[in-house]
Amino acid sequence: MKIKYFPDTDTALVEFSEQKVAQTKEINENIYIDVDASGNLVAMTIEHARQQANLPHLSYDQVGKY
């Protein structure tokens, strides 16, 4: 998984896989998801990311065994 932030547009891109995007779905006016041909999540785009996702406080915690 990769998280990219574009400060010039205040957009965050969260990439979950490298599969080819077959369709983009609008969740709301600021959040879009990309899915592959099987409907699996490929990526999520968040517009106005600082307000929508509270980016300055991003953290990662693994819980339990992998």
PyMOL commands that set and color helices and strands:
alter all, ss='L'
color gray80, all
select helices_A, chain A and resi 49-53+55-57
alter helices_A, ss='H'
color red, helices_A
select strands_A, chain A and resi 2-6+11-15+23-28+31-35+41-47
alter strands_A, ss='S'
color yellow, strands_A
deselect
rebuild
show_as cartoon
